[in-house]
């Protein structure tokens, strides 16, 4: 697959005042190519506490492929494929939450803390077509990851 049928993939997480910024950044970088810059935005929580928002938008095919191929490492990858109908919305956006602590340890697990959102290329732009396209792309990337590890 030369092209990846996603317009872009966004990764975002929050670094709360109780967390170590370098560790949170390391968690996000588990999914990112080395040369990708993280955007940083400081905001304020409900009680006036500092919250740092770390995010990256990946639009180049190689970058998107890199992020999505990490999902092949999920133990429950087949479950993810089965849930695509719930993870793709009417606007052809794919949503997924990943475990921030596991990512810090270099592992890929579904959970909370890291938000992944991708815009699926679908023609016509209908949810059903986007689900099919996302399934094909993820399964192809998983096959390539299996081939590369053998």
C-alpha positions as CSV (number, residue, x, y, z in Angstrom):
1,X,0.0,0.0,0.0
2,X,1.8,3.1,-1.2
3,X,-0.9,5.5,0.0
4,X,-2.6,5.4,3.3
5,X,-6.4,6.1,3.0
6,X,-6.4,8.7,5.8
7,X,-6.2,12.4,5.2
8,X,-4.5,12.9,8.6
9,X,-4.1,11.5,12.1
10,X,-4.1,13.7,15.2
11,X,-2.6,12.6,18.5
12,X,-3.3,14.6,21.7
13,X,-2.8,14.2,25.4
14,X,-2.9,16.3,28.5
15,X,-0.1,16.7,30.9
16,X,-1.6,17.6,34.3
17,X,0.4,19.4,37.0
18,X,0.8,16.1,38.9
19,X,2.5,14.5,35.9
20,X,6.1,14.6,34.7
21,X,6.1,16.5,31.3
22,X,9.1,14.4,30.0
23,X,7.3,11.2,30.7
24,X,4.1,12.3,29.1
25,X,6.0,13.4,26.0
26,X,7.7,10.0,25.9
27,X,4.3,8.3,26.0
28,X,3.1,10.3,22.9
29,X,6.4,9.8,21.1
30,X,5.8,6.0,21.3
31,X,3.5,6.5,18.4
32,X,5.3,9.3,16.5
33,X,8.2,9.2,14.0
34,X,11.4,10.7,15.4
35,X,11.3,13.9,13.4
36,X,7.8,15.0,14.3
37,X,7.5,18.2,16.4
38,X,4.9,18.3,19.2
39,X,2.7,21.3,19.6
40,X,2.5,22.6,23.2
41,X,-0.4,24.7,24.5
42,X,-0.7,25.7,28.2
43,X,-4.2,26.0,29.5
44,X,-5.9,26.1,32.9
45,X,-8.0,23.5,34.6
46,X,-11.3,24.1,36.5
47,X,-9.5,24.8,39.7
48,X,-6.8,27.0,38.2
49,X,-4.2,24.2,37.8
50,X,-1.9,24.2,34.8
51,X,-2.6,21.8,32.0
52,X,-0.2,21.3,29.1
53,X,-1.8,20.0,25.9
54,X,0.6,18.0,23.7
55,X,-0.5,17.3,20.2
56,X,0.7,16.5,16.7
57,X,-1.1,16.3,13.3
58,X,0.4,13.9,10.8
59,X,-0.5,14.4,7.2
60,X,2.3,12.8,5.2
61,X,1.6,9.2,4.2
62,X,4.8,7.9,5.8
63,X,3.9,9.6,9.1
64,X,0.3,8.3,9.1
65,X,1.5,4.8,8.2
66,X,4.0,4.9,11.1
67,X,1.3,5.8,13.6
68,X,-1.3,3.4,12.3
69,X,1.2,0.6,12.1
70,X,1.8,0.9,15.8
71,X,-1.9,-0.1,16.3
72,X,-1.0,-3.5,14.9
73,X,0.8,-4.1,18.2
74,X,-2.5,-4.1,20.1
75,X,-3.2,-7.4,21.8
76,X,-6.9,-6.9,21.1
77,X,-6.3,-5.8,17.5
78,X,-9.2,-8.0,16.2
79,X,-11.5,-6.4,18.8
80,X,-10.5,-3.0,17.4
81,X,-11.4,-4.2,13.9
82,X,-14.7,-5.5,15.2
83,X,-15.5,-2.2,16.8
84,X,-14.8,0.0,13.8
85,X,-18.5,0.7,13.3
86,X,-18.5,2.4,16.7
87,X,-15.1,4.1,16.2
88,X,-15.9,5.8,12.9
89,X,-18.5,8.6,12.9
90,X,-20.8,10.0,10.3
91,X,-18.1,12.5,9.2
92,X,-15.7,9.6,8.4
93,X,-13.5,10.3,11.5
94,X,-11.9,7.4,13.3
95,X,-11.5,7.7,17.1
96,X,-9.4,5.7,19.5
97,X,-8.1,6.2,23.0
98,X,-4.8,4.6,24.0
99,X,-3.4,4.0,27.5
100,X,-0.9,6.7,28.4
101,X,0.9,4.7,31.0
102,X,1.3,1.7,28.7
103,X,2.6,4.0,26.0
104,X,5.2,5.5,28.4
105,X,6.4,1.9,28.9
106,X,6.6,1.4,25.1
107,X,3.4,-0.7,24.9
108,X,0.3,-0.2,22.8
109,X,-3.0,-0.8,24.7
110,X,-6.5,0.6,24.5
111,X,-7.3,2.7,27.5
112,X,-7.3,6.4,28.4
113,X,-5.0,9.3,28.2
114,X,-4.0,9.5,24.6
115,X,-6.5,10.4,22.0
116,X,-6.1,9.4,18.4
117,X,-8.3,10.8,15.7
118,X,-8.0,10.1,12.0
119,X,-9.9,11.4,9.0
120,X,-10.6,8.4,6.7
121,X,-10.7,8.9,3.0
122,X,-13.9,7.5,1.8
123,X,-15.6,7.9,-1.6
124,X,-18.4,8.5,-1.3
125,X,-17.9,10.1,2.1
126,X,-20.3,7.8,4.0
127,X,-19.7,6.1,7.3
128,X,-20.2,2.6,5.9
129,X,-17.5,3.2,3.2
130,X,-15.2,4.8,5.8
131,X,-15.5,1.7,8.0
132,X,-14.6,-0.6,5.1
133,X,-11.6,1.6,4.1
134,X,-10.3,1.8,7.7
135,X,-10.6,-1.9,8.1
136,X,-8.7,-2.6,4.9
137,X,-6.0,-0.2,5.8
138,X,-5.5,-1.4,9.4
139,X,-5.5,-5.1,8.3
140,X,-3.0,-4.3,5.6
141,X,-0.7,-2.5,8.0
142,X,-1.0,-5.3,10.5
143,X,0.0,-7.9,7.8
144,X,3.0,-5.7,6.9
145,X,4.0,-5.5,10.6
146,X,3.8,-9.3,10.9
147,X,5.9,-9.7,7.8
148,X,8.5,-7.3,9.0
149,X,8.8,-9.0,12.4
150,X,9.2,-12.5,10.9
